């Protein structure tokens, strides 16, 4: 009887290993591509597609408001004056390309049914605690962000002195700031600004950069290289050379918080708080936006030193918590 039972167990083990196939690897792995190369390729194609779709949607939305649209100059002037339509088109482009397309392409990097886990588009244990730590980390880092912005502006002004052609990027950034400033001064700007400038990027940019790009790079290069490179790519994505360092540092904070919490939700909340606080403060204090950025602004050095100390301590504390939880 005992021998019959053993024979049955052996038979079940053989049938399991013989007939149950392991899950197929991802499409990218089956075809011999590198995760990082596909991610870089999509970033390039996606950002071009985003600009093209945004321009097409802007024209579609502005045409019904025009008496005549045969003259391209008339259409361009109407778009320049109607910032609300530009922001609507930008939001549609963010949804279709930055968010939805990145979400769909992530499936090529994973086995069937695992793309939500891949993107960290999920809740996770201790989520509320991790969100509170993440908010504290971001607030403490604002002094560092200000210092990096000041250093970035000084360096970029020095570069423009050597290469005058770089002033094109500064002019473009100033035009963008002028458009946003004019919008925030308009009626109901705070409500629409929180939607277009805070909520939409907080969701869709996080799906692309901390969800898709960071995770694809993790598969090729490991976590720390993925955090640093995806942060720099996030800064470069905004096409603001004089803000590259502070934007990249914010990208680093968002990326580390995503890794620490194993969820995209805390980074989305931080992104919304960062953008939303600027919308609210700018709406209540328009002179803040009109002042712009300058290398002549005096730096609050004591606040910056405190920011460096607290931010470093929080990062070390969170790293220790992460190491212990993974052990």
Secondary structure, 3 states (H helix, E strand, C coil): CHHHHHHHHHHHHHHHHHHCCCCCCCHHHHCCCCHHHHHHHHHHHHHHHHHHHHHHHHHHHHHCCCCCCCCHHHHHHHHHHCHHHHHHHHHHHHHHHHHHHHHHHHHHHCCCCCHHHHHCCCCCCCHHHHHHHHHHHHHHHHHHHHHHHHHHHHHHHHHHHHCHHHHHHHHHHHHHHHHHHHHHCCCCHHHHHHHHHHHHHHHHHHHHHHHHHHHHHHHHHCHHHHHHHHHHHHHHHCCCHHHHHHHHHHHHHHHHHHHHHCCCHHHHHHHHHHHHHHHHHHHHCHHHHHHCCCCCCCCCHHHHHHHHHHHHHHHHHHHHHHHHHHC
